[in-house]
Amino acid sequence: MLKNHKCTNKDLIELFGVITELEKNSENEVDFSYGLGKNIRNIEPEVKTIQGSLKSSDDYKKYGEEHNKLLKKYADKDDNGKIISFNHQGRVAYQINEDNPEYNKEFDKLKEEYKLAIEENDIKVKNFEELLERECEFDLYTISIHSFPKHIKRMSIMIPLIRENEEEIEKYFKKLREENKEEGKKAKEVSSK
């Protein structure tokens, strides 16, 4: 069953991320997996179009490469002379002393050389952020709440996918909370024996 849904492009991308992650779980109920698959195929073209609008120019990519080389050159090193790096939001980052005058001089020179590319990219990022806040409209394939896994993270973003009305959803969650409470009591009894 299809249901028309409106949300921001940002919410659409978030929903897409959640349902693609959930679809990877092979233990899902068949109807749930089927519904996720249908929604992924329905939403994916729009998500790719939105994400594709933020492609960097070749000059900005070159700036990024040169900046990365500069960061590696001046990155702090451990006792073995190995560059100290860490994961920052899914990307490699380097520990660096930004007060280093040599680094700052080279970095300022690099920023000046790629000034136009940086400015153009800043405008593109600002426009992309505005695009994320725009409303979009699409059809969702709804799934019975009884097909959802009992323990699902980020359920609030999944609400639009639920076929049942608000009253039925509340009833379902009330029953689920009672079952979880009962399971908790049983677990306590077993552990105290």
The 8 nearest C-alpha neighbors of each residue, nearest first, counted from 0:
[[1, 140, 141, 2, 162, 142, 139, 34],
 [2, 0, 140, 139, 141, 138, 3, 162],
 [3, 1, 139, 138, 4, 140, 141, 0],
 [4, 2, 138, 137, 139, 1, 5, 136],
 [3, 5, 137, 136, 138, 2, 139, 6],
 [6, 4, 136, 135, 137, 134, 3, 7],
 [5, 7, 134, 135, 10, 8, 11, 136],
 [8, 6, 134, 10, 9, 133, 132, 135],
 [7, 9, 131, 11, 10, 133, 135, 134],
 [8, 10, 131, 7, 12, 11, 13, 132],
 [11, 9, 13, 7, 12, 8, 14, 6],
 [10, 12, 8, 14, 9, 13, 15, 7],
 [11, 13, 15, 9, 10, 14, 46, 16],
 [12, 14, 10, 16, 15, 11, 9, 17],
 [15, 13, 11, 17, 16, 12, 10, 18],
 [14, 16, 12, 18, 13, 17, 19, 11],
 [17, 15, 13, 19, 14, 18, 20, 12],
 [16, 18, 14, 20, 15, 19, 21, 13],
 [17, 19, 21, 15, 20, 16, 22, 35],
 [20, 18, 22, 16, 21, 17, 15, 23],
 [19, 21, 17, 18, 22, 23, 16, 24],
 [22, 20, 18, 23, 19, 24, 17, 35],
 [21, 23, 19, 24, 20, 18, 32, 35],
 [22, 24, 21, 20, 25, 19, 18, 27],
 [25, 23, 22, 26, 21, 27, 20, 32],
 [24, 26, 27, 23, 22, 32, 28, 21],
 [25, 27, 24, 28, 29, 23, 148, 32],
 [28, 26, 25, 32, 24, 29, 31, 148],
 [27, 29, 31, 30, 146, 32, 26, 147],
 [30, 28, 32, 31, 33, 27, 146, 34],
 [31, 29, 33, 32, 28, 34, 146, 142],
 [30, 32, 34, 28, 146, 33, 29, 147],
 [33, 31, 35, 29, 34, 30, 27, 22],
 [32, 34, 30, 36, 31, 35, 29, 37],
 [35, 33, 37, 31, 36, 32, 142, 30],
 [34, 36, 32, 38, 33, 37, 39, 18],
 [37, 35, 39, 33, 34, 38, 32, 40],
 [36, 38, 34, 40, 35, 39, 41, 33],
 [39, 37, 41, 35, 40, 36, 140, 42],
 [38, 40, 36, 42, 41, 37, 43, 35],
 [39, 41, 37, 38, 43, 42, 36, 44],
 [40, 42, 38, 39, 43, 37, 44, 139],
 [41, 43, 39, 45, 40, 44, 38, 46],
 [42, 44, 46, 45, 40, 39, 41, 47],
 [45, 43, 47, 46, 42, 48, 41, 40],
 [46, 44, 48, 47, 43, 42, 49, 41],
 [45, 47, 43, 49, 48, 44, 12, 50],
 [48, 46, 50, 44, 49, 45, 51, 43],
 [49, 47, 45, 51, 46, 50, 44, 52],
 [48, 50, 46, 47, 51, 52, 45, 53],
 [51, 49, 47, 52, 48, 53, 46, 54],
 [52, 50, 48, 53, 49, 47, 54, 46],
 [51, 53, 50, 49, 54, 48, 127, 47],
 [54, 52, 51, 50, 55, 127, 123, 124],
 [55, 53, 52, 51, 56, 50, 123, 120],
 [54, 56, 59, 53, 60, 57, 120, 58],
 [55, 57, 59, 58, 60, 54, 116, 120],
 [56, 58, 60, 59, 61, 55, 62, 116],
 [59, 57, 61, 56, 60, 116, 62, 113],
 [58, 60, 62, 116, 56, 61, 57, 55],
 [61, 59, 63, 57, 62, 58, 56, 64],
 [60, 62, 58, 64, 59, 63, 57, 65],
 [63, 61, 59, 65, 60, 64, 66, 58],
 [64, 62, 60, 66, 61, 65, 67, 59],
 [65, 63, 61, 67, 62, 66, 60, 68],
 [66, 64, 68, 62, 67, 63, 61, 69],
 [65, 67, 69, 63, 68, 64, 62, 70],
 [66, 68, 70, 64, 65, 69, 63, 71],
 [69, 67, 65, 71, 66, 70, 72, 64],
 [68, 70, 66, 72, 67, 71, 65, 73],
 [71, 69, 67, 73, 72, 68, 74, 66],
 [70, 72, 74, 68, 69, 73, 67, 93],
 [71, 73, 69, 70, 74, 68, 67, 102],
 [72, 74, 70, 71, 69, 102, 95, 75],
 [75, 73, 95, 71, 70, 94, 72, 93],
 [74, 76, 95, 94, 83, 82, 73, 77],
 [75, 77, 82, 81, 80, 83, 74, 78],
 [76, 78, 80, 79, 81, 83, 82, 75],
 [79, 77, 80, 76, 81, 82, 75, 83],
 [80, 78, 77, 81, 76, 82, 83, 75],
 [79, 81, 76, 77, 78, 82, 75, 83],
 [80, 82, 76, 77, 79, 83, 78, 75],
 [83, 81, 76, 75, 74, 84, 77, 80],
 [82, 84, 76, 94, 75, 93, 77, 81],
 [85, 83, 93, 92, 94, 82, 91, 86],
 [86, 84, 92, 91, 93, 87, 83, 94],
 [85, 87, 91, 90, 89, 92, 88, 84],
 [86, 88, 90, 89, 92, 91, 85, 93],
 [89, 87, 90, 86, 91, 92, 85, 93],
 [88, 90, 87, 86, 91, 92, 85, 84],
 [91, 89, 87, 86, 88, 92, 85, 93],
 [90, 92, 86, 85, 87, 84, 93, 89],
 [93, 91, 85, 84, 87, 86, 90, 94],
 [94, 92, 84, 74, 95, 83, 85, 70],
 [93, 95, 75, 74, 83, 84, 92, 96],
 [94, 96, 74, 75, 97, 93, 73, 70],
 [95, 97, 98, 99, 94, 75, 74, 73],
 [96, 98, 99, 95, 103, 102, 100, 73],
 [97, 99, 96, 100, 103, 102, 95, 101],
 [98, 100, 97, 102, 101, 96, 103, 73],
 [101, 99, 103, 102, 104, 98, 97, 105],
 [102, 100, 104, 103, 99, 105, 106, 73],
 [101, 103, 105, 99, 100, 104, 106, 73],
 [104, 102, 106, 100, 101, 105, 107, 99],
 [103, 105, 101, 107, 106, 102, 100, 108],
 [106, 104, 108, 102, 107, 103, 109, 101],
 [105, 107, 103, 109, 108, 104, 102, 110],
 [108, 106, 110, 104, 109, 105, 103, 111],
 [107, 109, 105, 111, 106, 110, 112, 104],
 [108, 110, 106, 112, 111, 107, 105, 113],
 [111, 109, 107, 113, 112, 114, 108, 106],
 [110, 112, 114, 108, 109, 113, 107, 115],
 [111, 113, 109, 110, 114, 108, 115, 107],
 [114, 112, 110, 116, 111, 115, 117, 109],
 [113, 115, 111, 117, 110, 116, 112, 118],
 [114, 116, 118, 117, 113, 119, 112, 111],
 [115, 117, 119, 59, 113, 118, 114, 58],
 [116, 118, 120, 114, 115, 119, 121, 113],
 [119, 117, 121, 115, 120, 116, 114, 122],
 [120, 118, 116, 122, 121, 117, 115, 123],
 [119, 121, 123, 117, 122, 118, 116, 124],
 [120, 122, 118, 124, 123, 119, 117, 125],
 [123, 121, 125, 119, 120, 124, 126, 118],
 [122, 124, 120, 126, 121, 125, 127, 119],
 [125, 123, 127, 121, 126, 122, 120, 128],
 [126, 124, 122, 128, 127, 123, 121, 129],
 [127, 125, 129, 123, 128, 124, 122, 130],
 [126, 128, 130, 124, 129, 125, 123, 131],
 [129, 127, 131, 125, 130, 126, 124, 132],
 [130, 128, 126, 132, 127, 131, 125, 133],
 [131, 129, 127, 133, 128, 132, 126, 8],
 [130, 132, 9, 8, 128, 129, 133, 127],
 [133, 131, 129, 7, 130, 8, 9, 134],
 [134, 132, 130, 7, 131, 8, 135, 129],
 [133, 135, 7, 6, 8, 132, 5, 136],
 [136, 134, 6, 5, 7, 8, 133, 137],
 [135, 137, 5, 4, 6, 134, 3, 138],
 [138, 136, 4, 3, 139, 5, 135, 42],
 [137, 139, 3, 2, 4, 1, 140, 136],
 [140, 138, 2, 1, 141, 38, 3, 160],
 [139, 141, 1, 0, 38, 34, 2, 37],
 [140, 142, 160, 162, 161, 0, 139, 1],
 [143, 141, 161, 162, 160, 34, 144, 31],
 [144, 142, 162, 145, 146, 161, 163, 141],
 [143, 145, 147, 146, 161, 142, 162, 163],
 [144, 146, 143, 147, 148, 171, 142, 149],
 [147, 145, 31, 144, 143, 28, 30, 148],
 [146, 148, 144, 145, 31, 149, 143, 28],
 [147, 149, 150, 151, 146, 27, 28, 145],
 [150, 148, 151, 147, 175, 145, 146, 144],
 [151, 149, 148, 152, 147, 154, 175, 153],
 [150, 152, 148, 154, 149, 153, 147, 21],
 [151, 153, 154, 150, 155, 17, 156, 21],
 [154, 152, 155, 156, 151, 157, 17, 158],
 [153, 155, 157, 156, 152, 151, 158, 150],
 [154, 156, 157, 153, 158, 152, 159, 151],
 [155, 157, 154, 158, 153, 14, 159, 13],
 [156, 158, 154, 155, 160, 159, 161, 153],
 [157, 159, 160, 161, 155, 156, 154, 162],
 [160, 158, 161, 157, 156, 4, 141, 139],
 [161, 159, 141, 158, 157, 142, 162, 139],
 [162, 160, 142, 141, 158, 159, 144, 163],
 [161, 163, 141, 143, 142, 160, 164, 144],
 [164, 162, 161, 167, 168, 143, 165, 144],
 [163, 165, 167, 166, 168, 162, 161, 169],
 [166, 164, 168, 167, 169, 163, 170, 161],
 [165, 167, 169, 168, 164, 170, 163, 171],
 [168, 166, 170, 164, 169, 165, 163, 171],
 [167, 169, 165, 171, 170, 166, 164, 163],
 [168, 170, 172, 166, 171, 167, 173, 165],
 [171, 169, 167, 173, 168, 172, 166, 174],
 [170, 172, 168, 174, 169, 173, 167, 175],
 [173, 171, 175, 169, 174, 170, 176, 168],
 [172, 174, 170, 176, 175, 171, 169, 177],
 [175, 173, 177, 171, 172, 176, 178, 170],
 [174, 176, 172, 178, 177, 173, 179, 171],
 [177, 175, 179, 173, 178, 174, 172, 180],
 [176, 178, 180, 174, 175, 179, 181, 173],
 [179, 177, 175, 181, 180, 176, 182, 174],
 [178, 180, 182, 176, 181, 177, 183, 175],
 [179, 181, 177, 183, 178, 182, 176, 184],
 [180, 182, 178, 184, 183, 179, 177, 185],
 [183, 181, 179, 185, 184, 180, 178, 186],
 [182, 184, 180, 186, 181, 185, 179, 187],
 [183, 185, 181, 187, 186, 182, 188, 180],
 [186, 184, 188, 182, 187, 183, 189, 181],
 [185, 187, 183, 189, 184, 188, 182, 190],
 [188, 186, 190, 184, 185, 189, 191, 183],
 [189, 187, 185, 191, 186, 190, 184, 192],
 [188, 190, 186, 187, 192, 191, 185, 184],
 [191, 189, 187, 192, 188, 186, 185, 184],
 [190, 192, 188, 189, 187, 186, 185, 184],
 [191, 189, 190, 188, 187, 186, 185, 184]]
